[in-house]
Amino acid sequence: MLKVNGIDVFYEDLQVLWDVTFQVKQKEILVLVGANGAGKSTTIKTVSSLLKPRCGSIEFNGVRLDDLPPYKIIEHGVVHVPEGRRLFPEMTVEENLIMGSLHGAAKTRRAETLAYVFDLFPRLLERRKQDAGTLSGGEQQMLAVGRGLMSLPTLMMFDEPSLGLAPIMVKEIFDLVRKVNQEGVTVLLVEQNVRQTLAMCNRAYVLENGRIVLHGDGNELMENEHVKEAFLGI
């Protein structure tokens, strides 16, 4: 489905990714784990075409994404739920959701998808006329996910969805990611919460200092001695 092939990525003259290669299979949950600064968010931004690789390629269902401008990526069914949610705080919940449905197919099905999102997240329905900036952190994350769903994704990329949330809300957000996947959406998840993500994913890649150093299924990596020492404190 998604094929990232040997990408090198720079911020001006500073290289942050080296020869990163991985694949995401249809309808799976794939996780990129690693410490802060390992290159996880940079990888997702590059898939979204917000950054351009100096070498290598990114393909989604046979289409070269790295040749496209960012606004075209979403038309191919690739949606990025960014770190920090990036909502429009002075717009209502419903207006924020509508912002996710501005391209052709999504606009045509807007009413149907809006009803689906409100059914998936009843709290958003209750707050549909409330400004997004007045929501709790967990509710804002639901809204960010709902806005992404309004774009009719086949691949949804989550960048640190649990960041800054209370522990009780972290569990709810991970349940939300599972629910999205169960609805048939493929998930690429970037997350520092290694224990929970490895427990829920189909497969995972470990990034260290901009390089992929390990990969395997979640249970296999949970038992890996390097992962235990570096990320799980065991």
C-alpha positions as CSV (number, residue, x, y, z in Angstrom):
1,M,0.0,0.0,0.0
2,L,2.6,2.6,1.2
3,K,6.2,2.0,0.2
4,V,8.9,4.3,1.6
5,N,12.1,3.5,-0.3
6,G,15.5,4.6,0.9
7,I,14.7,8.2,1.7
8,D,17.3,10.7,3.0
9,V,15.8,13.9,4.4
10,F,17.4,17.1,5.4
11,Y,16.5,20.4,7.2
12,E,18.6,22.7,5.0
13,D,22.1,21.2,5.4
14,L,21.3,19.0,8.5
15,Q,20.5,15.4,7.6
16,V,17.8,13.9,9.9
17,L,16.9,10.6,8.0
18,W,19.3,8.1,6.5
19,D,18.1,5.5,4.0
20,V,14.7,5.0,5.7
21,T,12.8,2.1,4.1
22,F,9.5,0.5,5.2
23,Q,6.1,-0.6,4.0
24,V,2.6,-0.3,5.3
25,K,0.2,-3.1,4.4
26,Q,-3.5,-2.6,3.8
27,K,-5.7,-2.4,6.9
28,E,-2.9,-3.0,9.4
29,I,-1.7,-0.8,12.2
30,L,2.0,-0.1,11.7
31,V,4.0,1.9,14.3
32,L,7.2,3.9,14.1
33,V,8.7,4.0,17.6
34,G,11.7,5.8,18.9
35,A,13.0,8.4,21.3
36,N,12.3,12.1,20.9
37,G,14.3,13.4,18.0
38,A,14.7,10.0,16.3
39,G,13.0,11.2,13.1
40,K,9.5,9.8,13.5
41,S,7.6,13.0,12.9
42,T,10.0,13.9,10.0
43,T,9.1,10.6,8.4
44,I,5.4,11.3,8.5
45,K,5.9,14.9,7.3
46,T,7.9,13.5,4.3
47,V,5.1,11.1,3.4
48,S,2.7,14.1,3.5
49,S,5.1,15.9,1.2
50,L,5.6,18.7,3.7
51,L,9.3,17.8,3.4
52,K,10.9,16.4,0.3
53,P,13.5,13.6,0.3
54,R,16.9,14.3,-1.2
55,C,16.9,10.8,-2.5
56,G,14.6,7.7,-2.5
57,S,10.9,7.6,-3.2
58,I,7.5,7.3,-1.6
59,E,4.7,5.4,-3.3
60,F,1.1,4.9,-2.4
61,N,-0.9,2.4,-4.4
62,G,1.6,2.9,-7.2
63,V,1.5,6.7,-7.2
64,R,4.6,8.6,-6.4
65,L,3.7,10.9,-3.5
66,D,7.1,12.6,-3.3
67,D,6.4,14.1,-6.8
68,L,3.2,15.8,-5.6
69,P,2.5,19.0,-3.6
70,P,1.1,18.5,-0.1
71,Y,-2.5,19.5,-1.1
72,K,-2.6,16.7,-3.6
73,I,-1.7,14.0,-1.2
74,I,-5.0,14.0,0.6
75,E,-6.8,13.4,-2.7
76,H,-5.1,10.0,-2.9
77,G,-6.6,9.0,0.5
78,V,-3.5,9.8,2.7
79,V,-4.4,11.9,5.7
80,H,-2.1,13.3,8.4
81,V,-3.4,13.9,11.9
82,P,-0.6,16.3,13.1
83,E,1.2,16.5,16.4
84,G,-0.5,19.1,18.6
85,R,-3.8,18.7,16.7
86,R,-3.5,22.0,14.7
87,L,-7.2,22.9,15.0
88,F,-8.8,26.2,14.2
89,P,-9.5,27.3,17.8
90,E,-12.0,30.1,17.0
91,M,-14.0,28.0,14.6
92,T,-16.7,25.6,15.9
93,V,-16.4,21.9,16.0
94,E,-18.6,21.5,13.0
95,E,-16.7,24.1,11.0
96,N,-13.4,22.3,11.8
97,L,-14.9,19.1,10.6
98,I,-16.0,20.7,7.3
99,M,-12.5,21.9,6.7
100,G,-11.5,18.3,6.3
101,S,-13.9,17.8,3.4
102,L,-12.9,20.4,0.9
103,H,-11.7,18.2,-2.0
104,G,-14.0,16.7,-4.6
105,A,-15.1,13.3,-3.4
106,A,-15.1,14.3,0.3
107,K,-17.2,17.5,-0.4
108,T,-19.8,15.4,-2.3
109,R,-20.2,13.0,0.6
110,R,-19.9,15.7,3.4
111,A,-23.3,15.2,5.0
112,E,-22.9,11.4,5.0
113,T,-19.4,11.6,6.5
114,L,-20.4,14.2,9.0
115,A,-23.2,12.0,10.3
116,Y,-20.7,9.1,10.5
117,V,-18.2,11.1,12.5
118,F,-20.8,12.3,15.0
119,D,-22.0,8.7,15.4
120,L,-18.4,7.7,16.1
121,F,-17.8,10.6,18.5
122,P,-21.0,11.5,20.3
123,R,-19.2,14.1,22.3
124,L,-18.4,16.0,19.2
125,L,-22.1,16.0,18.3
126,E,-22.9,17.5,21.7
127,R,-20.3,20.2,21.2
128,R,-20.8,20.8,17.4
129,K,-21.5,24.6,17.9
130,Q,-18.8,25.1,20.5
131,D,-15.4,26.7,19.6
132,A,-12.7,24.1,19.2
133,G,-10.3,26.1,21.4
134,T,-12.7,25.6,24.4
135,L,-12.6,21.7,24.2
136,S,-10.5,19.5,26.5
137,G,-7.3,18.0,25.2
138,G,-8.9,14.7,24.6
139,E,-11.9,16.2,22.9
140,Q,-9.6,18.2,20.6
141,Q,-7.8,15.0,19.7
142,M,-11.2,13.5,18.8
143,L,-11.9,16.5,16.6
144,A,-8.5,16.2,14.9
145,V,-9.2,12.6,14.1
146,G,-12.8,13.4,13.0
147,R,-11.5,16.2,10.7
148,G,-9.1,13.6,9.2
149,L,-12.0,11.1,8.6
150,M,-13.9,13.8,6.8
151,S,-11.3,13.5,4.0
152,L,-12.3,9.9,3.4
153,P,-8.8,8.4,4.1
154,T,-7.6,4.9,3.2
155,L,-4.4,5.6,5.1
156,M,-4.4,7.7,8.3
157,M,-1.2,8.8,9.9
158,F,-1.2,9.8,13.5
159,D,1.7,11.9,14.9
160,E,2.0,11.6,18.7
161,P,-1.7,11.5,19.4
162,S,-1.3,10.9,23.2
163,L,1.1,13.9,23.6
164,G,0.2,16.1,26.6
165,L,-2.9,14.0,27.6
166,A,-3.8,12.7,31.1
167,P,-3.3,8.9,31.4
168,I,-7.0,8.2,31.4
169,M,-7.3,10.0,28.1
170,V,-4.3,8.3,26.6
171,K,-6.1,4.9,26.9
172,E,-9.1,6.5,25.2
173,I,-7.0,7.8,22.3
174,F,-5.5,4.4,21.7
175,D,-8.9,2.9,21.7
176,L,-9.9,5.5,19.2
177,V,-7.0,4.5,16.9
178,R,-8.1,0.9,17.1
179,K,-11.6,1.9,16.3
180,V,-10.6,3.8,13.2
181,N,-8.6,0.8,12.1
182,Q,-11.5,-1.5,12.7
183,E,-13.6,0.7,10.4
184,G,-11.2,-0.4,7.6
185,V,-8.7,2.5,7.6
186,T,-5.0,1.6,7.5
187,V,-3.0,3.3,10.3
188,L,0.5,4.5,10.4
189,L,1.2,5.6,14.0
190,V,4.1,7.6,15.4
191,E,4.3,7.5,19.1
192,Q,6.7,7.7,22.1
193,N,4.5,5.5,24.2
194,V,6.3,2.4,23.2
195,R,4.7,-0.2,25.5
196,Q,1.1,0.6,24.5
197,T,1.8,1.0,20.8
198,L,3.7,-2.3,20.5
199,A,0.8,-4.0,22.3
200,M,-1.7,-2.8,19.8
201,C,0.1,-2.9,16.5
202,N,0.5,-5.5,13.8
203,R,4.1,-4.5,13.0
204,A,6.6,-1.9,14.1
205,Y,9.8,-0.2,13.0
206,V,12.3,1.2,15.5
207,L,14.0,4.5,14.6
208,E,17.2,5.7,16.3
209,N,19.0,8.8,15.2
210,G,17.3,8.9,11.8
211,R,17.9,5.3,10.9
212,I,15.7,2.2,11.2
213,V,17.5,-0.3,13.4
214,L,14.8,-3.0,14.1
215,H,11.5,-4.2,12.7
216,G,9.1,-7.0,13.5
217,D,5.7,-7.6,14.9
218,G,4.7,-5.9,18.1
219,N,5.0,-8.9,20.4
220,E,8.4,-9.8,19.0
221,L,9.8,-6.4,19.6
222,M,8.3,-6.3,23.1
223,E,10.6,-9.2,23.9
224,N,13.6,-7.7,22.2
225,E,16.4,-7.0,24.7
226,H,17.4,-3.7,23.0
227,V,13.8,-2.5,23.0
228,K,13.4,-3.5,26.6
229,E,16.5,-1.6,27.7
230,A,16.2,1.4,25.5
231,F,12.4,2.1,25.6
232,L,10.7,0.0,28.3
233,G,13.1,0.5,31.2
234,I,13.6,-3.2,31.7
